[in-house]
């Protein structure tokens, strides 16, 4: 029961990010700073950091789906197979910007999973 409540809380963005996880607020602050740099942003290490954060969130999301399937549980979402989800950085950033500022203390991984659950519900 406690695990189920925690999963719901994370999915709704009600749980703060762990200390070592990047929050949506941090992610968006880095995006804003990069946009302010213009073309010079391409030289910033933060681009790789942000990409790695999304790659990690995506991998964690897929691992959770695989673990649920292996345990015989119904998945929380049903996305297309890996590699078939096409989402550009602008679209992802827009999704994160839709999160109210007061709730942006969630991890990028939790926000990514919640976004995927909204976009790809099981039917």
C-alpha positions in Angstrom: 0.0 0.0 0.0 2.8 2.4 0.9 4.6 1.7 -2.4 1.4 2.3 -4.3 0.8 5.7 -2.5 4.4 6.7 -3.2 4.1 5.8 -6.9 0.9 7.9 -7.1 2.6 10.8 -5.3 5.6 10.7 -7.6 3.4 10.5 -10.7 1.5 13.5 -9.6 4.7 15.4 -8.8 4.0 15.6 -5.1 7.4 14.2 -4.0 10.5 16.3 -4.0 13.5 15.1 -6.0 16.2 13.1 -4.3 19.2 15.2 -3.3 21.4 13.9 -6.3 18.6 14.1 -8.9 18.2 17.2 -11.2 14.9 18.9 -10.6 12.7 20.3 -13.3 13.4 23.8 -11.9 17.2 23.2 -12.3 16.7 21.7 -15.7 14.6 24.7 -16.9 17.1 27.2 -15.3 19.9 25.6 -17.4 17.7 25.7 -20.5 17.1 29.4 -20.0 20.7 30.1 -19.4 21.7 28.2 -22.6 19.1 30.1 -24.6 20.6 33.4 -23.4 24.0 32.3 -24.7 22.6 32.0 -28.2 24.9 30.1 -30.6 27.6 30.0 -27.9 25.4 27.6 -26.0 26.6 24.8 -28.3 30.0 25.1 -26.6 28.5 24.6 -23.1 28.9 21.4 -21.2 25.4 21.9 -19.9 24.0 20.7 -23.2 25.5 17.3 -22.6 24.4 17.4 -19.0 20.8 18.1 -20.0 20.8 15.4 -22.7 22.2 12.9 -20.3 19.5 13.8 -17.7 16.8 13.1 -20.3 18.6 9.9 -21.5 18.7 8.7 -17.8 15.1 9.6 -17.2 14.0 7.7 -20.4 16.0 4.6 -19.4 14.6 4.6 -15.9 11.1 5.0 -17.3 11.6 2.0 -19.7 13.2 0.0 -16.9 10.1 0.6 -14.7 7.8 -0.6 -17.6 9.9 -3.7 -18.1 9.9 -4.4 -14.3 6.1 -4.1 -14.2 5.8 -6.4 -17.2 8.2 -9.0 -15.7 6.2 -8.9 -12.4 2.9 -9.5 -14.3 1.6 -6.0 -13.4 -0.4 -3.8 -15.7 1.8 -1.0 -17.0 1.0 2.6 -16.0 1.4 3.7 -19.7 1.8 2.0 -23.1 4.2 4.0 -25.2 5.3 2.9 -28.7 8.5 0.7 -28.8 11.8 2.4 -28.0 13.0 4.5 -30.9 9.5 5.2 -32.2 8.7 8.0 -29.8 9.6 11.2 -31.6 9.9 14.2 -29.4 12.0 17.3 -30.0 13.7 19.3 -27.3 11.3 22.2 -27.7 8.4 19.8 -27.1 10.0 18.3 -24.0 10.8 21.7 -22.6 7.3 22.9 -23.2 6.0 19.9 -21.3 8.2 20.7 -18.4 7.2 24.4 -18.5 3.6 23.3 -18.1 4.4 22.2 -14.6 3.4 24.9 -12.2 6.5 26.7 -10.8 5.6 25.7 -7.2 5.7 22.0 -8.2 9.0 22.0 -10.2 11.0 20.6 -7.3 10.3 17.1 -8.7 13.0 15.2 -10.4 13.4 15.2 -14.2 12.8 11.4 -14.1 9.5 11.8 -12.2 8.3 14.5 -14.5 9.4 12.6 -17.6 7.5 9.5 -16.4 4.4 11.5 -15.6 4.5 13.1 -19.1 4.8 9.7 -20.7 1.9 8.4 -18.6 -0.3 11.3 -19.9 0.8 10.9 -23.5 0.5 7.2 -23.8 -2.2 5.8 -21.6 -3.1 2.2 -21.9 -6.4 1.6 -23.7 
